């Protein structure tokens, strides 16, 4: 039985080491220090402007119950924190708890691909993101998107039985 | 409807700001730099030695399906990462995804208190942890334990309906 991490690597095509190259700054500036708060605000605004205007209703409707401004803030605060900046997200909302917080959404392979399509475009059209950082970020996003697909899928398949799961039960892979 | 964060603060008696004082190093060394890898290994070993030898069978059995060595490694790698050290946990297992990864366990108020009882003892009997760091850590642990109680409880109460939750549904608090 594959772990969430292994599924994420297989489905996304991004190896774990590559996904977490965001943390590998060779002793220099981390991605937050390199890009700064405003760049992450711009990236998340650019991204959600695209998402909330998506021509595909099935995709747009996944986000329809949240306010765009909140979605933007949640995302840039998470990214700032994850990329080595101040712990803005946790101070306001607690632990990221990525899978649990996405449990209400239909995180399918198709949704992950459409999310990544918009993020690639947002990255390409946000100024001040150098090419090396762009590659690190998209690898992180690809791997994370499929980590969520794997996590939410696994939750939906194994709701209550998890509590008394035996050694070979899929829940043991969490 | 309370958020997970608000429930955690109320149930644990630890305000959010206090819980995340672990990140507040006043520009100096963070908790990982202050305490070092070996201290976190010692703390987690000390903690799980107590847990796996607990006289309370109901509590001990929560952990019975995992190997002690794995539990120790998962915990110290998470702590090292969370306290500002290398991203050991994510590189091996992906995002912490705390609530999802605890979904298979019976995270009740009683279990949280017993967990915290052992952690307090482990902190007190692990050398090289100064008093200020000890207080920061136990506040973080108390808040996090109840954040998990709130998260797992909320998941169990709202399994599939979350997917189509309306604005007032508890799921919207994730």
HADDOCK unambig.tbl for C-alpha pairs under 7 A between the chains (distance, minus, plus):
assign (segid A and resid 5 and name CA) (segid B and resid 93 and name CA) 5.92 0.50 0.50
assign (segid A and resid 5 and name CA) (segid B and resid 94 and name CA) 5.70 0.50 0.50
assign (segid A and resid 16 and name CA) (segid B and resid 91 and name CA) 6.65 0.50 0.50
assign (segid A and resid 17 and name CA) (segid B and resid 91 and name CA) 6.69 0.50 0.50
assign (segid A and resid 20 and name CA) (segid B and resid 91 and name CA) 6.52 0.50 0.50
assign (segid A and resid 65 and name CA) (segid B and resid 167 and name CA) 6.71 0.50 0.50
assign (segid A and resid 91 and name CA) (segid B and resid 16 and name CA) 6.67 0.50 0.50
assign (segid A and resid 91 and name CA) (segid B and resid 17 and name CA) 6.69 0.50 0.50
assign (segid A and resid 91 and name CA) (segid B and resid 20 and name CA) 6.53 0.50 0.50
assign (segid A and resid 93 and name CA) (segid B and resid 5 and name CA) 5.92 0.50 0.50
assign (segid A and resid 94 and name CA) (segid B and resid 5 and name CA) 5.69 0.50 0.50
assign (segid A and resid 97 and name CA) (segid B and resid 97 and name CA) 4.27 0.50 0.50
assign (segid A and resid 97 and name CA) (segid B and resid 98 and name CA) 5.29 0.50 0.50
assign (segid A and resid 97 and name CA) (segid B and resid 99 and name CA) 5.82 0.50 0.50
assign (segid A and resid 98 and name CA) (segid B and resid 97 and name CA) 5.29 0.50 0.50
assign (segid A and resid 99 and name CA) (segid B and resid 97 and name CA) 5.81 0.50 0.50
assign (segid A and resid 99 and name CA) (segid B and resid 100 and name CA) 5.98 0.50 0.50
assign (segid A and resid 100 and name CA) (segid B and resid 99 and name CA) 5.98 0.50 0.50
assign (segid A and resid 100 and name CA) (segid B and resid 100 and name CA) 5.55 0.50 0.50
assign (segid A and resid 101 and name CA) (segid B and resid 174 and name CA) 4.93 0.50 0.50
assign (segid A and resid 104 and name CA) (segid B and resid 162 and name CA) 4.64 0.50 0.50
assign (segid A and resid 104 and name CA) (segid B and resid 163 and name CA) 4.34 0.50 0.50
assign (segid A and resid 104 and name CA) (segid B and resid 171 and name CA) 6.66 0.50 0.50
assign (segid A and resid 105 and name CA) (segid B and resid 163 and name CA) 5.63 0.50 0.50
assign (segid A and resid 106 and name CA) (segid B and resid 163 and name CA) 6.74 0.50 0.50
assign (segid A and resid 162 and name CA) (segid B and resid 104 and name CA) 4.63 0.50 0.50
assign (segid A and resid 163 and name CA) (segid B and resid 104 and name CA) 4.38 0.50 0.50
assign (segid A and resid 163 and name CA) (segid B and resid 105 and name CA) 5.64 0.50 0.50
assign (segid A and resid 163 and name CA) (segid B and resid 106 and name CA) 6.73 0.50 0.50
assign (segid A and resid 167 and name CA) (segid B and resid 65 and name CA) 6.74 0.50 0.50
assign (segid A and resid 171 and name CA) (segid B and resid 104 and name CA) 6.63 0.50 0.50
assign (segid A and resid 174 and name CA) (segid B and resid 101 and name CA) 4.96 0.50 0.50
